Amino acid sequence: MSKWEAIFHRAFRTLIQVAASSAIAAIGSAKTLGEVDWMYVASTTALAAILSVLMSLSTGLPEVSPGPEIDDGHPPA
């Protein structure tokens, strides 16, 4: 998996988790489904995904390793 694939995979997972939790919180506090502030849910979700990408870029990803060094048995030239 490339670095960018891992970053966007992590951001997508964050997006889904935040969307679910903020929708549940918004639905729980509304009397009807029509009273849910869906713009709030969408903006919170988008902000979480953006922050996930920025955090991944700044701190790195543990699941993306630089790859093993190949030792062919010869001394370095």
C-alpha positions as CSV (number, residue, x, y, z in Angstrom):
1,M,0.0,0.0,0.0
2,S,1.4,3.4,-1.0
3,K,1.6,6.3,1.4
4,W,-1.2,8.2,-0.3
5,E,-3.5,5.1,-0.4
6,A,-2.9,4.6,3.4
7,I,-3.5,8.3,4.1
8,F,-6.8,8.3,2.2
9,H,-7.9,5.0,3.6
10,R,-7.3,6.3,7.1
11,A,-9.1,9.6,6.3
12,F,-12.1,7.7,4.9
13,R,-12.3,5.5,8.0
14,T,-12.2,8.6,10.1
15,L,-14.9,10.2,7.9
16,I,-17.3,7.3,8.4
17,Q,-16.7,7.1,12.1
18,V,-17.3,10.8,12.7
19,A,-20.3,10.8,10.3
20,A,-21.9,8.0,12.3
21,S,-21.2,9.4,15.7
22,S,-22.3,13.0,14.9
23,A,-25.4,11.8,13.1
24,I,-26.3,9.6,16.1
25,A,-25.7,12.6,18.4
26,A,-27.7,14.9,16.2
27,I,-30.6,12.5,15.8
28,G,-30.6,11.8,19.6
29,S,-31.0,15.5,20.4
30,A,-33.6,16.2,17.8
31,K,-37.3,15.5,18.2
32,T,-37.8,14.4,14.6
33,L,-35.4,13.4,11.8
34,G,-36.3,16.7,10.0
35,E,-34.9,18.7,12.9
36,V,-31.4,17.2,12.4
37,D,-28.9,19.8,11.3
38,W,-27.3,17.9,8.5
39,M,-25.0,20.7,7.5
40,Y,-23.5,20.4,11.0
41,V,-23.0,16.7,10.5
42,A,-21.4,17.2,7.1
43,S,-19.1,20.0,8.2
44,T,-18.0,18.1,11.3
45,T,-17.3,15.0,9.1
46,A,-15.4,17.0,6.5
47,L,-13.3,18.7,9.1
48,A,-12.4,15.4,10.7
49,A,-11.3,13.9,7.3
50,I,-9.1,17.0,6.6
51,L,-7.5,16.8,10.0
52,S,-6.9,13.1,9.5
53,V,-5.0,13.8,6.3
54,L,-3.0,16.6,7.9
55,M,-2.1,14.5,10.9
56,S,-1.1,11.6,8.7
57,L,1.2,13.9,6.7
58,S,2.8,15.5,9.7
59,T,3.2,12.4,11.9
60,G,3.6,9.6,9.4
61,L,1.8,6.3,9.2
62,P,2.9,3.2,11.2
63,E,1.3,0.9,8.6
64,V,3.5,2.2,5.8
65,S,7.0,1.0,6.2
66,P,9.8,2.1,3.9
67,G,10.3,-1.6,2.9
68,P,12.9,-4.1,3.8
69,E,16.4,-3.6,2.6
70,I,17.5,-6.3,0.2
71,D,20.8,-8.0,1.0
72,D,22.1,-9.7,-2.0
73,G,25.2,-11.0,-0.2
74,H,27.6,-8.6,-1.9
75,P,29.5,-5.8,-0.1
76,P,28.3,-2.3,-1.0
77,A,30.1,-0.9,-4.0
